Amino acid sequence: MDENDMDKQQITICGCGWLGLALAKSLVQQGFDVYGTKQSDIDAQALATFGIQGLPLVLPVDINQLDNQQQAALQQAFASDLLVINVPPGRYPNSAEDFKRKIQSLSHIAKQAGTKKILFISTTGVYAGCQGEITEDTPTLPNTESGHAHVWLESWLREEWQDNLVVLRLSGLIGPDRHPTKHIVKRYESTKQPLENGLTPVNLIHQYDIISAISHLLEQWPERKVLHLAAHSHPSRSEYYQAMAQHLGLTVPQFVENGAQNKWINAQASCQALNLTLQYDELMQFKPYQ
C-alpha cells in the first residue's frame, strides 16, 4: 500500500479504551484518517488531542430517534474502509444479551453508512472448555455467558458481512499499565490459600503485538478469516506469576501444581496469515510495564 492509498483509508474504532486508544494513536501516526468512539461527549472530544476524530456513542442506537445532525455525524464516522469493533461485554445480569444487541446495532449502523469491512475483536475465551493445543480450527467450546455471546456474534456477523469480516480472538492482555499479576496476587492475598492450576499454560498477548497484527491486516486483508493471538511461549501459571510478582515487589503467590492439561493457544497460523513476527513472544523475558 503506497502513501496515497493510505491517506484515503478511513478507520473507525468503536471503543477507544486501553487497547482501542493505543491502536487509534498508532494508526494516526501511520497516516490513516481515524475516527474513534467514546460513550461521553467530553471523552469523545478529548480524542482530538491525539489526532482522532471523536464521536460520542452509546449502544445500542436507534438511528430513527436521532436528529439530522446526529445522523450525519454517524454517517460520516462509519463511512469507513474498516470498522474495528472493540466493545467489551458488561459484567451484570443479562449483560450478554445486551452485548449482542449493542454489536447488532453497531453492525446496522455500519451497513447503512457504507462500511466496507469489519474487524471484530473477540476472545480466546470461546475455547474455555477445551484442553491441550488450540489452533484457529479448533471448535469453540465456551463455558460462560460472555463466551457464548461472542460465539453467537461471530456467527451472526459472518452471515451479515461474509468475507468482509475478520474475527480476531485475543488471549489475556498485557502491556503498559496492564498486567494480570496484580489480580492474581490480590486473589491469593484475599484467600491465603494456594491458587488452583499452577501447571496450566499461560496464554497472553502484548498490546504492541495486537496493534502490529492489525496494521498488517490493513496492509493485506487475510484469506484466513478467523485469527487468534497469543505469545508462542506458554510458561506455567506458577512459574510466570511468581516471577512477575517478584519483579513487581508483590507477595509471591503459591499454587496447587495441577491443571497441566489445560489449553494453550497456538497462534502460528494466524501469524503466518498476517506475515507477523511477535515482538513480545518470550513472556518470561518481558517484565511488567515494558
Secondary structure, DSSP 8 states (H G I E B T S, - for coil): --HHHHHT-EEEEE--SHHHHHHHHHHHHTT-EEEEEESSHHHHHHGGGGT-EEEE--SS--GGGS-HHHHHHHHHHH--SEEEE------STTHHHHHHHHHHHHHHHHHHHT--EEEEEEEGGGGTT-BSEE-TTS-----SHHHHHHHHHHHHHHHHHGGGEEEEEE-EEEBTTB-THHHHHHHHHHH-S-BS-TTSB--EEEHHHHHHHHHHHHHS--S--EEEE--S---BHHHHHHHHHHHHT-----B-S--TTB-EE--HHHHHHHT---SS--GGGS-TT-
